[in-house]
């Protein structure tokens, strides 16, 4: 099927839980003593590597889901760090907040590659 775009399921496959586990480990409860900027500095190379490896194909929805997961995990970490109850991550920790932190965003880094070889 020449010219067919690869589905996102083929792009991520079984590696999605591995990425989530790496994010969870980087933003776990044991990291509340560290500054959030240091956690982001540890997380960015992982996100960049995964983004570079999976950017070809149809992985835009998965990238958006991973970005949302990173946003949620960092908001939970920051809430715990400052002793705040509840998540409130959608209102208190906005897109502007995560952008200021310098978190690498996977969304927008997809190249629509076809299933056949380039000529």
C-alpha positions in Angstrom: 0.0 0.0 0.0 2.2 2.8 -1.2 1.6 6.2 0.3 -0.3 4.9 3.3 0.4 6.7 6.6 1.5 4.5 9.5 -1.0 4.3 12.4 -0.1 5.5 15.8 -0.4 2.0 17.3 2.5 0.9 15.1 4.5 3.9 16.1 4.4 3.4 19.9 3.3 -0.1 20.3 4.5 -1.6 23.6 6.9 1.3 24.3 4.2 3.6 25.6 4.1 2.1 29.1 7.9 2.3 29.2 7.8 6.0 28.5 5.1 6.5 31.2 7.1 4.6 33.7 10.2 6.9 33.0 8.0 10.0 33.4 6.5 8.6 36.6 10.0 7.8 38.0 11.3 11.2 37.2 8.3 12.9 38.9 7.7 10.6 41.8 7.2 11.4 45.4 10.9 11.0 46.2 11.7 14.0 43.9 9.8 16.6 45.9 13.0 17.7 47.6 14.5 18.6 44.2 13.8 21.9 42.4 11.2 21.5 39.7 13.7 22.9 37.2 16.1 20.0 38.0 13.3 17.5 37.5 12.5 19.1 34.1 16.2 19.0 33.2 16.2 15.3 33.8 12.9 14.8 31.9 13.7 16.8 28.8 16.4 14.5 27.3 14.0 11.5 27.7 11.2 13.4 25.9 13.5 14.7 23.2 14.8 11.2 22.5 11.3 9.7 22.3 10.1 12.6 20.1 13.0 12.1 17.7 12.5 8.4 17.5 8.7 8.4 17.0 8.2 11.7 15.1 7.8 10.0 11.7 4.4 8.6 11.1 1.0 9.3 12.7 1.9 9.8 16.3 0.3 13.2 16.9 -2.4 11.9 19.2 0.0 9.9 21.3 2.4 12.9 21.6 -0.5 15.0 22.8 -1.4 12.4 25.4 2.2 12.2 26.6 2.4 16.0 26.8 -0.8 15.9 28.9 0.6 13.2 31.1 3.9 15.1 31.7 1.9 18.3 32.5 -0.3 16.4 35.1 2.7 14.6 36.7 4.7 17.9 37.1 1.6 19.7 38.5 1.1 16.9 41.0 4.8 17.0 42.0 4.6 20.8 42.5 1.4 20.5 44.5 3.0 18.0 46.8 6.2 20.0 47.0 4.2 23.1 48.2 1.9 21.2 50.4 -1.3 21.9 48.4 -4.2 19.5 48.6 -5.9 18.3 45.5 -4.6 18.5 42.0 -5.9 21.8 40.6 -3.5 21.2 37.8 -5.8 22.4 35.1 -6.4 25.8 36.6 -3.3 26.5 38.7 -0.7 24.9 36.5 -1.6 26.2 33.1 0.0 25.8 29.7 1.9 29.1 30.3 3.3 27.6 33.5 4.6 24.5 31.8 6.0 26.6 29.0 7.9 28.8 31.5 9.4 25.7 33.0 11.0 24.9 29.7 9.4 21.4 29.3 10.1 19.9 25.9 6.7 19.5 24.1 6.2 16.5 21.8 3.1 18.0 20.2 3.9 19.7 16.9 7.0 17.5 16.2 5.3 15.0 13.9 6.5 14.4 10.4 3.9 12.8 8.2 5.9 10.1 6.6 4.5 7.6 4.1 4.9 3.9 4.4 7.0 3.7 1.2 10.6 4.7 0.7 11.4 8.2 -0.5 12.5 8.6 -4.0 
